């Protein structure tokens, strides 16, 4: 499932209840921090792990997203092998 902006991502995730959410910080309408806040405050969504994928690799951005509740953090550019490893690690941790 994909979404064009943060508000759409929230709506899709709430309807579909995915196993994991890949989220960018820079999104129109509702940014990643706002979407993360919605996900983590909703009792039906709070358990879903979130991997943030962003061009913002600075420590402040990472810390802000971790405080907001992200489970894993990746910076762009990335390769699919690294993404696969992070997704699997995050899903394994959520299942434990």
N, CA, C and O atoms as a GROMACS GRO file, in nm:
protein
  384
    1UNK      N    1   0.084  -0.116   0.000
    1UNK     CA    2   0.000   0.000   0.000
    1UNK      C    3   0.089   0.123   0.000
    1UNK      O    4   0.195   0.124   0.063
    2UNK      N    5   0.048   0.225  -0.068
    2UNK     CA    6   0.122   0.350  -0.071
    2UNK      C    7   0.028   0.466  -0.043
    2UNK      O    8  -0.094   0.454  -0.051
    3UNK      N    9   0.088   0.580  -0.009
    3UNK     CA   10   0.012   0.702   0.015
    3UNK      C   11   0.092   0.820  -0.037
    3UNK      O   12   0.215   0.819  -0.033
    4UNK      N   13   0.023   0.921  -0.086
    4UNK     CA   14   0.088   1.038  -0.143
    4UNK      C   15   0.124   1.145  -0.041
    4UNK      O   16   0.206   1.232  -0.070
    5UNK      N   17   0.065   1.139   0.075
    5UNK     CA   18   0.094   1.239   0.178
    5UNK      C   19   0.067   1.177   0.315
    5UNK      O   20   0.012   1.067   0.326
    6UNK      N   21   0.106   1.250   0.419
    6UNK     CA   22   0.092   1.197   0.555
    6UNK      C   23  -0.050   1.170   0.598
    6UNK      O   24  -0.077   1.070   0.665
    7UNK      N   25  -0.142   1.258   0.562
    7UNK     CA   26  -0.281   1.237   0.601
    7UNK      C   27  -0.338   1.113   0.532
    7UNK      O   28  -0.410   1.035   0.593
    8UNK      N   29  -0.304   1.096   0.405
    8UNK     CA   30  -0.348   0.976   0.332
    8UNK      C   31  -0.286   0.851   0.394
    8UNK      O   32  -0.352   0.748   0.405
    9UNK      N   33  -0.159   0.860   0.434
    9UNK     CA   34  -0.092   0.746   0.497
    9UNK      C   35  -0.164   0.705   0.625
    9UNK      O   36  -0.182   0.586   0.651
   10UNK      N   37  -0.204   0.802   0.704
   10UNK     CA   38  -0.277   0.771   0.828
   10UNK      C   39  -0.408   0.701   0.795
   10UNK      O   40  -0.441   0.600   0.857
   11UNK      N   41  -0.482   0.752   0.699
   11UNK     CA   42  -0.610   0.691   0.662
   11UNK      C   43  -0.593   0.549   0.610
   11UNK      O   44  -0.668   0.459   0.650
   12UNK      N   45  -0.496   0.528   0.523
   12UNK     CA   46  -0.470   0.394   0.469
   12UNK      C   47  -0.430   0.299   0.580
   12UNK      O   48  -0.483   0.188   0.588
   13UNK      N   49  -0.340   0.341   0.666
   13UNK     CA   50  -0.294   0.254   0.774
   13UNK      C   51  -0.406   0.220   0.871
   13UNK      O   52  -0.415   0.106   0.919
   14UNK      N   53  -0.491   0.316   0.901
   14UNK     CA   54  -0.602   0.288   0.994
   14UNK      C   55  -0.702   0.189   0.934
   14UNK      O   56  -0.755   0.104   1.005
   15UNK      N   57  -0.726   0.201   0.804
   15UNK     CA   58  -0.820   0.108   0.738
   15UNK      C   59  -0.760  -0.030   0.720
   15UNK      O   60  -0.829  -0.130   0.737
   16UNK      N   61  -0.633  -0.038   0.685
   16UNK     CA   62  -0.572  -0.165   0.646
   16UNK      C   63  -0.496  -0.236   0.757
   16UNK      O   64  -0.472  -0.356   0.749
   17UNK      N   65  -0.456  -0.164   0.862
   17UNK     CA   66  -0.382  -0.222   0.974
   17UNK      C   67  -0.263  -0.305   0.924
   17UNK      O   68  -0.262  -0.427   0.941
   18UNK      N   69  -0.164  -0.242   0.864
   18UNK     CA   70  -0.049  -0.315   0.810
   18UNK      C   71   0.038  -0.376   0.919
   18UNK      O   72   0.026  -0.341   1.037
   19UNK      N   73   0.124  -0.467   0.880
   19UNK     CA   74   0.219  -0.528   0.974
   19UNK      C   75   0.333  -0.433   1.009
   19UNK      O   76   0.395  -0.446   1.114
   20UNK      N   77   0.361  -0.338   0.919
   20UNK     CA   78   0.472  -0.245   0.936
   20UNK      C   79   0.444  -0.121   0.851
   20UNK      O   80   0.380  -0.131   0.746
   21UNK      N   81   0.493  -0.006   0.896
   21UNK     CA   82   0.476   0.118   0.821
   21UNK      C   83   0.614   0.173   0.787
   21UNK      O   84   0.699   0.186   0.875
   22UNK      N   85   0.635   0.205   0.659
   22UNK     CA   86   0.754   0.277   0.613
   22UNK      C   87   0.711   0.422   0.599
   22UNK      O   88   0.614   0.451   0.530
   23UNK      N   89   0.782   0.512   0.664
   23UNK     CA   90   0.737   0.651   0.673
   23UNK      C   91   0.852   0.747   0.647
   23UNK      O   92   0.961   0.730   0.702
   24UNK      N   93   0.827   0.846   0.563
   24UNK     CA   94   0.925   0.953   0.540
   24UNK      C   95   0.892   1.070   0.632
   24UNK      O   96   0.778   1.086   0.674
   25UNK      N   97   0.992   1.150   0.664
   25UNK     CA   98   0.968   1.269   0.746
   25UNK      C   99   0.903   1.378   0.662
   25UNK      O  100   0.807   1.442   0.705
   26UNK      N  101   0.956   1.398   0.541
   26UNK     CA  102   0.908   1.506   0.454
   26UNK      C  103   0.793   1.456   0.367
   26UNK      O  104   0.814   1.391   0.264
   27UNK      N  105   0.672   1.488   0.408
   27UNK     CA  106   0.553   1.455   0.331
   27UNK      C  107   0.461   1.576   0.334
   27UNK      O  108   0.457   1.650   0.433
   28UNK      N  109   0.386   1.597   0.226
   28UNK     CA  110   0.290   1.708   0.227
   28UNK      C  111   0.170   1.679   0.317
   28UNK      O  112   0.149   1.565   0.359
   29UNK      N  113   0.095   1.779   0.346
   29UNK     CA  114  -0.028   1.778   0.425
   29UNK      C  115   0.000   1.748   0.572
   29UNK      O  116  -0.030   1.830   0.659
   30UNK      N  117   0.056   1.634   0.602
   30UNK     CA  118   0.092   1.595   0.740
   30UNK      C  119   0.229   1.532   0.732
   30UNK      O  120   0.247   1.430   0.665
   31UNK      N  121   0.327   1.591   0.799
   31UNK     CA  122   0.463   1.536   0.789
   31UNK      C  123   0.478   1.408   0.871
   31UNK      O  124   0.386   1.367   0.942
   32UNK      N  125   0.594   1.346   0.860
   32UNK     CA  126   0.618   1.219   0.928
   32UNK      C  127   0.605   1.226   1.079
   32UNK      O  128   0.556   1.132   1.141
   33UNK      N  129   0.648   1.334   1.137
   33UNK     CA  130   0.634   1.349   1.283
   33UNK      C  131   0.486   1.352   1.323
   33UNK      O  132   0.446   1.291   1.422
   34UNK      N  133   0.407   1.424   1.246
   34UNK     CA  134   0.264   1.430   1.274
   34UNK      C  135   0.196   1.296   1.256
   34UNK      O  136   0.114   1.255   1.338
   35UNK      N  137   0.230   1.228   1.148
   35UNK     CA  138   0.172   1.095   1.123
   35UNK      C  139   0.213   0.998   1.234
   35UNK      O  140   0.131   0.920   1.282
   36UNK      N  141   0.339   1.003   1.273
   36UNK     CA  142   0.388   0.915   1.380
   36UNK      C  143   0.311   0.939   1.509
   36UNK      O  144   0.277   0.844   1.580
   37UNK      N  145   0.284   1.064   1.540
   37UNK     CA  146   0.208   1.098   1.660
   37UNK      C  147   0.069   1.035   1.655
   37UNK      O  148   0.022   0.979   1.754
   38UNK      N  149   0.004   1.045   1.539
   38UNK     CA  150  -0.130   0.984   1.524
   38UNK      C  151  -0.121   0.834   1.544
   38UNK      O  152  -0.201   0.776   1.618
   39UNK      N  153  -0.024   0.770   1.478
   39UNK     CA  154  -0.011   0.624   1.488
   39UNK      C  155   0.010   0.579   1.632
   39UNK      O  156  -0.056   0.487   1.680
   40UNK      N  157   0.101   0.644   1.701
   40UNK     CA  158   0.141   0.598   1.834
   40UNK      C  159   0.040   0.633   1.943
   40UNK      O  160   0.043   0.573   2.050
   41UNK      N  161  -0.050   0.730   1.917
   41UNK     CA  162  -0.153   0.764   2.016
   41UNK      C  163  -0.280   0.683   1.998
   41UNK      O  164  -0.364   0.678   2.088
   42UNK      N  165  -0.295   0.619   1.882
   42UNK     CA  166  -0.416   0.541   1.854
   42UNK      C  167  -0.396   0.398   1.906
   42UNK      O  168  -0.302   0.331   1.865
   43UNK      N  169  -0.483   0.350   1.996
   43UNK     CA  170  -0.464   0.217   2.054
   43UNK      C  171  -0.466   0.105   1.950
   43UNK      O  172  -0.406   0.000   1.973
   44UNK      N  173  -0.533   0.125   1.838
   44UNK     CA  174  -0.536   0.022   1.733
   44UNK      C  175  -0.412   0.026   1.645
   44UNK      O  176  -0.386  -0.069   1.572
   45UNK      N  177  -0.336   0.135   1.651
   45UNK     CA  178  -0.219   0.152   1.565
   45UNK      C  179  -0.087   0.147   1.642
   45UNK      O  180   0.017   0.120   1.583
   46UNK      N  181  -0.090   0.172   1.770
   46UNK     CA  182   0.032   0.190   1.849
   46UNK      C  183   0.127   0.071   1.842
   46UNK      O  184   0.248   0.088   1.855
   47UNK      N  185   0.074  -0.048   1.822
   47UNK     CA  186   0.158  -0.169   1.819
   47UNK      C  187   0.228  -0.190   1.686
   47UNK      O  188   0.320  -0.272   1.677
   48UNK      N  189   0.187  -0.117   1.582
   48UNK     CA  190   0.245  -0.138   1.448
   48UNK      C  191   0.382  -0.072   1.443
   48UNK      O  192   0.394   0.048   1.467
   49UNK      N  193   0.486  -0.149   1.411
   49UNK     CA  194   0.620  -0.090   1.403
   49UNK      C  195   0.632   0.006   1.285
   49UNK      O  196   0.571  -0.014   1.180
   50UNK      N  197   0.711   0.111   1.306
   50UNK     CA  198   0.732   0.213   1.204
   50UNK      C  199   0.881   0.227   1.176
   50UNK      O  200   0.962   0.246   1.266
   51UNK      N  201   0.916   0.217   1.048
   51UNK     CA  202   1.052   0.240   1.001
   51UNK      C  203   1.051   0.374   0.930
   51UNK      O  204   0.979   0.392   0.832
   52UNK      N  205   1.130   0.467   0.977
   52UNK     CA  206   1.142   0.597   0.914
   52UNK      C  207   1.255   0.590   0.812
   52UNK      O  208   1.367   0.548   0.844
   53UNK      N  209   1.226   0.630   0.689
   53UNK     CA  210   1.325   0.636   0.582
   53UNK      C  211   1.329   0.781   0.536
   53UNK      O  212   1.228   0.833   0.487
   54UNK      N  213   1.443   0.847   0.551
   54UNK     CA  214   1.449   0.990   0.525
   54UNK      C  215   1.587   1.035   0.480
   54UNK      O  216   1.687   0.967   0.504
   55UNK      N  217   1.591   1.148   0.416
   55UNK     CA  218   1.718   1.211   0.380
   55UNK      C  219   1.777   1.287   0.499
   55UNK      O  220   1.892   1.330   0.495
   56UNK      N  221   1.698   1.304   0.605
   56UNK     CA  222   1.743   1.375   0.725
   56UNK      C  223   1.820   1.279   0.815
   56UNK      O  224   1.761   1.215   0.902
   57UNK      N  225   1.950   1.271   0.795
   57UNK     CA  226   2.031   1.181   0.876
   57UNK      C  227   2.093   1.245   0.996
   57UNK      O  228   2.171   1.182   1.068
   58UNK      N  229   2.060   1.371   1.021
   58UNK     CA  230   2.120   1.442   1.132
   58UNK      C  231   2.069   1.387   1.265
   58UNK      O  232   1.957   1.337   1.273
   59UNK      N  233   2.151   1.396   1.368
   59UNK     CA  234   2.113   1.340   1.499
   59UNK      C  235   1.984   1.398   1.556
   59UNK      O  236   1.909   1.327   1.623
   60UNK      N  237   1.956   1.525   1.529
   60UNK     CA  238   1.835   1.587   1.583
   60UNK      C  239   1.709   1.525   1.522
   60UNK      O  240   1.612   1.498   1.593
   61UNK      N  241   1.711   1.503   1.391
   61UNK     CA  242   1.595   1.441   1.324
   61UNK      C  243   1.574   1.299   1.374
   61UNK      O  244   1.462   1.257   1.400
   62UNK      N  245   1.683   1.227   1.386
   62UNK     CA  246   1.674   1.089   1.434
   62UNK      C  247   1.617   1.086   1.576
   62UNK      O  248   1.528   1.007   1.606
   63UNK      N  249   1.669   1.171   1.662
   63UNK     CA  250   1.622   1.174   1.802
   63UNK      C  251   1.474   1.213   1.809
   63UNK      O  252   1.399   1.157   1.888
   64UNK      N  253   1.433   1.309   1.726
   64UNK     CA  254   1.293   1.352   1.727
   64UNK      C  255   1.201   1.237   1.686
   64UNK      O  256   1.096   1.218   1.747
   65UNK      N  257   1.239   1.162   1.585
   65UNK     CA  258   1.155   1.050   1.540
   65UNK      C  259   1.157   0.935   1.642
   65UNK      O  260   1.055   0.868   1.661
   66UNK      N  261   1.270   0.912   1.706
   66UNK     CA  262   1.275   0.809   1.810
   66UNK      C  263   1.187   0.849   1.928
   66UNK      O  264   1.118   0.765   1.985
   67UNK      N  265   1.189   0.977   1.966
   67UNK     CA  266   1.102   1.024   2.074
   67UNK      C  267   0.955   1.010   2.034
   67UNK      O  268   0.870   0.983   2.119
   68UNK      N  269   0.926   1.029   1.907
   68UNK     CA  270   0.789   1.016   1.858
   68UNK      C  271   0.743   0.871   1.852
   68UNK      O  272   0.624   0.843   1.842
   69UNK      N  273   0.839   0.777   1.859
   69UNK     CA  274   0.802   0.637   1.865
   69UNK      C  275   0.845   0.549   1.750
   69UNK      O  276   0.800   0.434   1.742
   70UNK      N  277   0.931   0.598   1.659
   70UNK     CA  278   0.971   0.510   1.549
   70UNK      C  279   1.051   0.392   1.604
   70UNK      O  280   1.120   0.403   1.705
   71UNK      N  281   1.040   0.281   1.535
   71UNK     CA  282   1.107   0.159   1.578
   71UNK      C  283   1.244   0.142   1.512
   71UNK      O  284   1.334   0.083   1.571
   72UNK      N  285   1.258   0.194   1.392
   72UNK     CA  286   1.386   0.188   1.319
   72UNK      C  287   1.397   0.313   1.233
   72UNK      O  288   1.298   0.379   1.203
   73UNK      N  289   1.521   0.344   1.194
   73UNK     CA  290   1.549   0.467   1.122
   73UNK      C  291   1.652   0.438   1.015
   73UNK      O  292   1.755   0.378   1.044
   74UNK      N  293   1.625   0.478   0.891
   74UNK     CA  294   1.719   0.462   0.780
   74UNK      C  295   1.733   0.596   0.708
   74UNK      O  296   1.638   0.673   0.698
   75UNK      N  297   1.853   0.622   0.659
   75UNK     CA  298   1.873   0.742   0.580
   75UNK      C  299   1.884   0.708   0.432
   75UNK      O  300   1.932   0.601   0.395
   76UNK      N  301   1.839   0.801   0.350
   76UNK     CA  302   1.850   0.789   0.205
   76UNK      C  303   1.986   0.844   0.165
   76UNK      O  304   2.036   0.935   0.231
   77UNK      N  305   2.046   0.794   0.062
   77UNK     CA  306   2.000   0.680  -0.018
   77UNK      C  307   2.029   0.550   0.056
   77UNK      O  308   2.114   0.545   0.145
   78UNK      N  309   1.958   0.447   0.020
   78UNK     CA  310   1.976   0.315   0.080
   78UNK      C  311   1.963   0.212  -0.031
   78UNK      O  312   1.915   0.241  -0.140
   79UNK      N  313   2.007   0.091  -0.001
   79UNK     CA  314   1.987  -0.016  -0.098
   79UNK      C  315   1.883  -0.113  -0.044
   79UNK      O  316   1.857  -0.118   0.076
   80UNK      N  317   1.825  -0.188  -0.132
   80UNK     CA  318   1.715  -0.277  -0.094
   80UNK      C  319   1.759  -0.387   0.003
   80UNK      O  320   1.678  -0.432   0.085
   81UNK      N  321   1.884  -0.428  -0.004
   81UNK     CA  322   1.933  -0.529   0.092
   81UNK      C  323   1.930  -0.473   0.233
   81UNK      O  324   1.890  -0.541   0.327
   82UNK      N  325   1.974  -0.348   0.248
   82UNK     CA  326   1.972  -0.284   0.380
   82UNK      C  327   1.829  -0.264   0.428
   82UNK      O  328   1.799  -0.286   0.545
   83UNK      N  329   1.740  -0.222   0.338
   83UNK     CA  330   1.600  -0.204   0.376
   83UNK      C  331   1.539  -0.337   0.419
   83UNK      O  332   1.469  -0.343   0.520
   84UNK      N  333   1.566  -0.442   0.345
   84UNK     CA  334   1.515  -0.574   0.380
   84UNK      C  335   1.563  -0.616   0.519
   84UNK      O  336   1.486  -0.671   0.598
   85UNK      N  337   1.689  -0.591   0.548
   85UNK     CA  338   1.744  -0.628   0.679
   85UNK      C  339   1.677  -0.548   0.791
   85UNK      O  340   1.644  -0.605   0.895
   86UNK      N  341   1.658  -0.419   0.771
   86UNK     CA  342   1.594  -0.335   0.874
   86UNK      C  343   1.449  -0.377   0.894
   86UNK      O  344   1.403  -0.386   1.008
   87UNK      N  345   1.377  -0.402   0.786
   87UNK     CA  346   1.237  -0.445   0.797
   87UNK      C  347   1.228  -0.576   0.873
   87UNK      O  348   1.146  -0.590   0.964
   88UNK      N  349   1.310  -0.673   0.837
   88UNK     CA  350   1.305  -0.803   0.905
   88UNK      C  351   1.342  -0.790   1.052
   88UNK      O  352   1.278  -0.851   1.138
   89UNK      N  353   1.446  -0.713   1.082
   89UNK     CA  354   1.487  -0.693   1.222
   89UNK      C  355   1.376  -0.625   1.302
   89UNK      O  356   1.349  -0.663   1.416
   90UNK      N  357   1.311  -0.526   1.242
   90UNK     CA  358   1.204  -0.454   1.310
   90UNK      C  359   1.083  -0.543   1.334
   90UNK      O  360   1.024  -0.541   1.442
   91UNK      N  361   1.047  -0.622   1.234
   91UNK     CA  362   0.935  -0.715   1.252
   91UNK      C  363   0.966  -0.822   1.355
   91UNK      O  364   0.879  -0.858   1.435
   92UNK      N  365   1.090  -0.873   1.356
   92UNK     CA  366   1.130  -0.972   1.456
   92UNK      C  367   1.122  -0.914   1.598
   92UNK      O  368   1.074  -0.980   1.690
   93UNK      N  369   1.170  -0.790   1.612
   93UNK     CA  370   1.166  -0.725   1.744
   93UNK      C  371   1.023  -0.703   1.790
   93UNK      O  372   0.993  -0.717   1.908
   94UNK      N  373   0.934  -0.667   1.696
   94UNK     CA  374   0.795  -0.643   1.732
   94UNK      C  375   0.724  -0.772   1.773
   94UNK      O  376   0.633  -0.770   1.855
   95UNK      N  377   0.768  -0.882   1.716
   95UNK     CA  378   0.705  -1.011   1.746
   95UNK      C  379   0.755  -1.069   1.879
   95UNK      O  380   0.690  -1.156   1.937
   96UNK      N  381   0.869  -1.022   1.925
   96UNK     CA  382   0.929  -1.077   2.048
   96UNK      C  383   0.856  -1.033   2.172
   96UNK      O  384   0.894  -1.071   2.283
   0.00000   0.00000   0.00000
